């Protein structure tokens, strides 16, 4: 216990790992930045019930008995793939589910693994063919996976500016254990908002609002989002699980909105690019009808057209077309009468057979998509 106290006092920032879950540092006494290290990963990690008696000494059995299954929210889960399993664990005929041979993805999911040592992967031969594909997918499976899910823009409180809100989703098994912020850059504007590291659990989201962004085409046409950490090494940026090489996600927004307009951009991930789909949804919109007699206001909203043509000036009751017809206006038509529902882009397949993102849906095994490929799809 004195040793745990000494390390806890000495390392206030750096992540620490212990081989076993000790009651003085885990469970009801969980220490911040204390994680675990399973150096027999996939060998004695999880008791799948294929042994004559319960394997209480297995790694996860000990974690469960201590009530410490949420330790990964405070400290990283590491370890090493059991050396004798390393050459075959990613083979198609690896006998997962038999004694002392657990499936890598099951163990990683259960323990919320951030990393695993695997010296065979970097040896003289290493993995080849399908085994290499599986090994890379297993590597991608671990740790954090942040994705820019949505970007919205609305008129700002300051003249000639807009407010931009970006929503980040955590698709990964584990958090980012040091400070992490979301940076927005465009022509004439740069800002960095902290708090991405607070998005801990898989499927959780958080929104970040940037105010007083220049309402110019030069800025809004090229918005660059990136992740930033004071602990990242020079030339080794923290990456998104999307975008060009993951370092930057580019988003292009329409021209600056009016005070009643909000534009939402949904991002769709492919292997190398991020595309955007914009849908403008005004809260209200003025519409008109050409008619001799004044129509019911609801009729104008249902059957009318936005300003243009013979009725180019909103609320001007001038003549239109022929036969004594006039422009009859309703300035408060609901956006629901004018804007169709956005179309969700379909997942994009990849011939590589490994999935880059973990939420959504996969059409077939091995499909690379923006979907949840936790098992077969991954």
C-alpha positions as CSV (number, residue, x, y, z in Angstrom):
1,X,0.0,0.0,0.0
2,X,2.9,2.3,0.7
3,X,4.2,1.6,-2.8
4,X,0.9,2.5,-4.3
5,X,0.8,5.8,-2.3
6,X,4.4,6.6,-3.3
7,X,3.7,6.1,-7.0
8,X,0.4,8.0,-6.8
9,X,2.1,10.9,-5.2
10,X,5.0,11.0,-7.6
11,X,3.0,10.6,-10.8
12,X,0.1,13.1,-10.8
13,X,-0.2,13.3,-14.6
14,X,1.4,10.2,-16.1
15,X,-0.7,7.1,-16.6
16,X,0.3,4.2,-14.3
17,X,-0.5,0.5,-14.7
18,X,-0.4,-2.5,-12.3
19,X,-0.4,-6.2,-13.2
20,X,-3.2,-7.0,-10.8
21,X,-6.2,-5.1,-9.5
22,X,-5.3,-4.3,-5.9
23,X,-8.1,-3.2,-3.6
24,X,-6.1,-0.2,-2.4
25,X,-6.0,1.3,-5.9
26,X,-9.1,0.0,-7.7
27,X,-12.8,-0.7,-7.1
28,X,-14.2,1.6,-4.3
29,X,-10.6,3.0,-3.9
30,X,-10.1,3.7,-7.7
31,X,-7.1,6.1,-8.2
32,X,-7.1,8.6,-11.0
33,X,-4.6,7.5,-13.8
34,X,-4.3,4.0,-12.4
35,X,-4.9,1.4,-15.1
36,X,-4.1,-2.3,-15.6
37,X,-1.7,-4.4,-17.6
38,X,-2.6,-8.0,-18.7
39,X,0.6,-9.6,-20.0
40,X,-1.2,-12.9,-20.8
41,X,-3.8,-11.2,-23.0
42,X,-6.2,-13.7,-24.7
43,X,-4.6,-16.6,-22.8
44,X,-6.0,-16.0,-19.3
45,X,-8.0,-12.9,-19.7
46,X,-11.6,-14.1,-19.7
47,X,-13.1,-17.2,-18.3
48,X,-15.5,-18.4,-21.0
49,X,-16.7,-21.4,-19.0
50,X,-14.8,-24.0,-20.9
51,X,-12.8,-25.2,-18.0
52,X,-13.6,-27.8,-15.4
53,X,-13.8,-25.2,-12.6
54,X,-14.2,-21.4,-12.5
55,X,-10.9,-19.7,-13.3
56,X,-10.9,-17.1,-10.5
57,X,-7.3,-16.3,-11.1
58,X,-8.0,-15.1,-14.7
59,X,-7.4,-11.4,-15.2
60,X,-11.0,-10.3,-15.7
61,X,-12.3,-12.6,-13.0
62,X,-10.1,-10.7,-10.5
63,X,-11.3,-7.3,-11.8
64,X,-14.9,-8.4,-11.5
65,X,-14.5,-9.8,-7.9
66,X,-13.1,-6.4,-6.9
67,X,-16.0,-4.5,-8.5
68,X,-13.5,-2.6,-10.6
69,X,-14.9,-3.2,-14.1
70,X,-15.0,0.6,-14.8
71,X,-11.3,1.2,-14.1
72,X,-10.7,2.0,-17.7
73,X,-12.6,5.2,-17.3
74,X,-9.8,6.5,-15.1
75,X,-6.7,4.6,-16.3
76,X,-5.6,2.9,-19.5
77,X,-5.9,-0.8,-20.1
78,X,-2.7,-2.2,-21.6
79,X,-0.8,-5.5,-21.7
80,X,0.8,-8.0,-24.1
81,X,-0.7,-10.7,-26.3
82,X,0.5,-13.9,-24.8
83,X,3.8,-14.7,-26.7
84,X,2.9,-18.2,-27.8
85,X,-0.5,-17.0,-29.2
86,X,1.0,-14.1,-31.2
87,X,1.9,-16.0,-34.4
88,X,-1.6,-17.5,-34.8
89,X,-4.2,-15.3,-33.0
90,X,-5.2,-13.5,-36.2
91,X,-5.4,-16.7,-38.4
92,X,-8.7,-17.7,-39.7
93,X,-8.5,-21.1,-38.0
94,X,-7.4,-19.8,-34.6
95,X,-9.4,-21.9,-32.2
96,X,-11.0,-19.1,-30.2
97,X,-13.2,-20.2,-27.4
98,X,-11.1,-23.2,-26.5
99,X,-9.0,-23.4,-23.3
100,X,-6.4,-20.7,-23.0
101,X,-7.3,-19.3,-26.4
102,X,-9.7,-16.4,-26.2
103,X,-10.7,-14.2,-29.2
104,X,-8.8,-10.9,-29.4
105,X,-11.8,-8.7,-30.2
106,X,-13.9,-10.1,-27.3
107,X,-11.0,-9.5,-24.8
108,X,-10.4,-6.0,-26.2
109,X,-14.1,-5.1,-26.0
110,X,-14.6,-6.4,-22.5
111,X,-11.5,-4.8,-21.0
112,X,-11.7,-1.6,-23.1
113,X,-8.1,-2.0,-24.2
114,X,-6.0,1.0,-25.3
115,X,-3.0,-0.9,-26.5
116,X,-1.3,-4.4,-26.6
117,X,2.3,-5.3,-27.1
118,X,2.8,-7.8,-29.9
119,X,6.5,-8.4,-30.9
120,X,5.7,-11.0,-33.5
121,X,3.9,-8.4,-35.6
122,X,7.1,-6.5,-36.1
123,X,9.5,-9.5,-36.4
124,X,11.3,-10.7,-39.5
125,X,8.2,-12.4,-40.9
126,X,5.2,-10.8,-39.2
127,X,1.7,-11.2,-40.3
128,X,0.8,-11.8,-44.0
129,X,-2.3,-11.8,-46.1
130,X,-5.6,-12.1,-44.3
131,X,-3.8,-12.4,-40.9
132,X,-2.3,-9.0,-41.5
133,X,-5.7,-7.5,-42.4
134,X,-7.1,-8.9,-39.2
135,X,-4.2,-7.7,-37.1
136,X,-4.6,-4.2,-38.4
137,X,-8.4,-4.3,-37.7
138,X,-7.6,-5.4,-34.2
139,X,-5.2,-2.5,-33.7
140,X,-7.8,0.0,-35.0
141,X,-10.3,-1.5,-32.6
142,X,-8.5,-0.4,-29.5
143,X,-8.4,3.0,-27.8
144,X,-10.2,6.1,-28.7
145,X,-12.0,7.0,-31.9
146,X,-13.4,10.5,-32.2
147,X,-15.5,11.5,-35.1
148,X,-17.0,14.8,-36.2
149,X,-20.7,13.9,-36.4
150,X,-22.4,17.2,-37.1
151,X,-21.8,20.9,-37.7
152,X,-24.4,23.6,-37.4
153,X,-24.2,27.3,-38.1
154,X,-26.5,30.2,-37.0
155,X,-26.3,34.0,-37.1
156,X,-24.1,35.3,-34.3
157,X,-24.7,38.0,-31.7
158,X,-22.0,40.1,-33.2
159,X,-22.7,41.8,-36.6
160,X,-21.4,40.0,-39.6
161,X,-20.5,36.8,-37.7
162,X,-22.0,33.4,-37.2
163,X,-21.8,30.9,-34.3
164,X,-20.7,27.4,-35.3
165,X,-21.5,24.3,-33.2
166,X,-19.6,21.1,-33.8
167,X,-20.7,17.7,-32.3
168,X,-18.1,15.1,-31.6
169,X,-19.0,11.4,-31.0
170,X,-16.7,8.9,-29.3
171,X,-16.7,5.6,-31.3
172,X,-13.8,4.0,-29.5
173,X,-13.4,1.5,-26.7
174,X,-11.5,3.8,-24.4
175,X,-11.0,7.5,-23.6
176,X,-8.1,9.8,-24.4
177,X,-6.4,10.0,-21.1
178,X,-4.8,13.4,-21.4
179,X,-6.1,16.8,-22.3
180,X,-7.7,17.0,-25.8
181,X,-9.3,19.9,-27.4
182,X,-11.2,20.6,-30.7
183,X,-9.6,23.3,-32.9
184,X,-11.5,25.2,-35.6
185,X,-9.6,27.2,-38.3
186,X,-10.7,29.2,-41.3
187,X,-9.6,32.4,-43.0
188,X,-9.5,35.1,-40.4
189,X,-10.4,32.9,-37.5
190,X,-8.8,30.3,-35.2
191,X,-10.1,28.9,-31.9
192,X,-9.4,25.9,-29.6
193,X,-12.1,24.5,-27.2
194,X,-11.1,22.1,-24.5
195,X,-13.1,19.0,-23.3
196,X,-12.9,16.3,-26.0
197,X,-11.1,14.2,-23.4
198,X,-14.3,14.3,-21.3
199,X,-16.1,12.2,-23.9
200,X,-15.4,8.9,-22.2
201,X,-17.9,6.1,-23.1
202,X,-18.5,4.6,-26.5
203,X,-21.4,6.3,-28.2
204,X,-21.2,9.5,-26.1
205,X,-21.3,12.9,-27.7
206,X,-20.4,16.5,-26.8
207,X,-20.9,19.8,-28.6
208,X,-18.5,22.7,-29.0
209,X,-19.7,26.2,-30.0
210,X,-17.4,28.7,-31.6
211,X,-18.7,32.3,-31.5
212,X,-18.1,35.4,-33.6
213,X,-16.8,33.4,-36.6
214,X,-16.5,35.7,-39.7
215,X,-19.7,35.4,-41.8
216,X,-17.7,35.3,-45.1
217,X,-17.6,32.9,-47.9
218,X,-13.8,32.7,-47.6
219,X,-14.2,31.4,-44.0
220,X,-17.3,29.2,-44.2
221,X,-16.3,27.5,-47.5
222,X,-13.2,25.9,-45.8
223,X,-13.6,25.1,-42.2
224,X,-10.9,22.9,-40.8
225,X,-11.4,20.9,-37.6
226,X,-8.6,19.2,-35.8
227,X,-7.7,17.6,-32.5
228,X,-5.0,19.1,-30.2
229,X,-3.3,17.9,-27.1
230,X,-0.4,19.5,-25.2
231,X,1.0,16.0,-24.7
232,X,1.1,15.1,-28.4
233,X,4.7,14.9,-29.9
234,X,5.7,17.3,-32.6
235,X,4.7,15.8,-36.0
236,X,2.5,13.2,-34.3
237,X,-1.0,14.8,-34.1
238,X,-4.0,13.2,-32.4
239,X,-6.2,11.9,-35.3
240,X,-9.9,11.7,-36.0
241,X,-11.4,8.3,-37.0
242,X,-12.2,10.0,-40.4
243,X,-11.0,12.6,-42.8
244,X,-7.8,13.0,-44.9
245,X,-5.3,10.9,-43.0
246,X,-7.3,11.7,-39.9
247,X,-5.5,14.9,-39.0
248,X,-8.1,17.4,-40.4
249,X,-11.7,17.2,-41.2
250,X,-12.8,19.8,-43.8
251,X,-16.3,21.1,-43.9
252,X,-17.8,23.6,-46.3
253,X,-20.9,25.5,-45.2
254,X,-23.4,27.5,-47.4
255,X,-23.3,31.3,-47.5
256,X,-23.9,33.1,-44.2
257,X,-27.4,32.4,-42.9
258,X,-30.1,34.9,-42.0
259,X,-31.3,35.3,-38.4
260,X,-33.9,32.6,-38.9
261,X,-31.8,30.1,-40.7
262,X,-29.9,27.1,-39.2
263,X,-27.8,24.9,-41.5
264,X,-26.8,21.4,-40.4
265,X,-24.0,19.5,-42.1
266,X,-23.8,15.7,-41.6
267,X,-20.4,14.1,-42.2
268,X,-20.0,10.8,-43.9
269,X,-16.7,8.9,-43.6
270,X,-14.9,7.1,-46.4
271,X,-11.4,5.6,-46.2
272,X,-9.6,8.8,-47.2
273,X,-12.2,11.7,-47.4
274,X,-15.0,13.3,-45.5
275,X,-17.9,14.5,-47.5
276,X,-20.6,16.9,-46.3
277,X,-24.3,17.1,-47.0
278,X,-26.0,20.4,-46.1
279,X,-29.7,21.0,-45.5
280,X,-31.0,24.5,-44.9
281,X,-34.0,24.7,-42.6
282,X,-35.4,28.2,-42.1
283,X,-37.7,28.6,-39.1
284,X,-40.1,30.7,-41.2
285,X,-40.1,31.8,-44.8
286,X,-42.1,34.3,-46.8
287,X,-44.1,33.0,-49.7
288,X,-46.6,34.4,-52.2
289,X,-49.4,33.5,-54.6
290,X,-50.6,35.4,-57.7
291,X,-54.4,35.8,-57.4
292,X,-57.2,38.3,-58.1
293,X,-58.7,37.7,-54.6
294,X,-56.8,37.5,-51.3
295,X,-56.3,33.8,-50.4
296,X,-56.3,32.2,-46.9
297,X,-52.8,32.6,-45.4
298,X,-52.4,28.9,-44.9
299,X,-53.1,28.4,-48.6
300,X,-50.2,30.7,-49.4
301,X,-47.9,28.6,-47.3
302,X,-49.1,25.3,-48.8
303,X,-49.2,26.3,-52.5
304,X,-47.1,29.5,-52.8
305,X,-43.6,30.2,-53.9
306,X,-40.6,32.1,-52.3
307,X,-39.9,35.6,-53.5
308,X,-38.9,35.7,-57.1
309,X,-40.1,36.3,-60.6
310,X,-42.9,38.9,-60.8
311,X,-43.1,39.0,-57.0
312,X,-39.4,39.7,-56.3
313,X,-39.9,42.1,-53.4
314,X,-41.2,40.5,-50.3
315,X,-44.5,42.1,-48.9
316,X,-44.9,44.3,-52.0
317,X,-48.5,43.8,-53.2
318,X,-47.7,44.8,-56.8
319,X,-49.3,43.2,-59.8
320,X,-48.1,39.8,-61.2
321,X,-48.8,37.9,-64.4
322,X,-51.9,39.1,-66.2
323,X,-55.6,39.4,-65.7
324,X,-55.5,41.8,-62.7
325,X,-53.7,39.3,-60.4
326,X,-51.7,40.6,-57.4
327,X,-49.0,39.3,-55.2
328,X,-50.5,38.0,-51.9
329,X,-47.9,37.4,-49.2
330,X,-47.6,35.4,-46.0
331,X,-44.3,36.2,-44.3
332,X,-44.6,33.4,-41.6
333,X,-44.8,30.1,-43.5
334,X,-43.4,27.2,-41.5
335,X,-40.1,25.6,-42.7
336,X,-41.8,22.2,-42.6
337,X,-43.8,23.3,-45.7
338,X,-40.7,24.2,-47.6
339,X,-37.8,21.9,-46.7
340,X,-37.6,18.2,-47.5
341,X,-36.0,15.8,-45.0
342,X,-32.3,15.2,-45.5
343,X,-31.2,12.1,-47.2
344,X,-28.7,10.0,-45.2
345,X,-25.7,8.9,-47.4
346,X,-25.3,5.1,-47.8
347,X,-22.2,3.5,-46.3
348,X,-19.2,3.3,-48.6
349,X,-17.6,-0.1,-49.0
350,X,-13.9,-0.7,-49.2
351,X,-12.0,-3.6,-50.8
352,X,-9.6,-3.8,-47.8
353,X,-11.9,-5.9,-45.7
354,X,-11.4,-3.8,-42.5
355,X,-13.7,-1.2,-41.0
356,X,-12.5,2.3,-40.2
357,X,-15.4,3.4,-37.9
358,X,-17.4,1.5,-35.3
359,X,-21.0,3.0,-35.3
360,X,-23.8,2.5,-37.8
361,X,-24.5,-0.6,-39.8
362,X,-22.6,-2.9,-42.1
363,X,-24.1,-4.6,-45.1
364,X,-21.8,-7.6,-45.2
365,X,-18.9,-9.2,-43.4
366,X,-15.7,-7.3,-44.0
367,X,-17.5,-4.3,-45.4
368,X,-15.7,-1.0,-44.6
369,X,-18.3,1.4,-43.7
370,X,-19.3,4.2,-41.3
371,X,-21.1,1.6,-39.3
372,X,-21.0,-0.6,-36.2
373,X,-18.6,-3.4,-37.3
374,X,-17.8,-4.6,-33.9
375,X,-17.6,-8.3,-34.8
376,X,-18.2,-9.7,-38.2
377,X,-17.9,-6.4,-40.0
378,X,-14.7,-5.4,-38.4
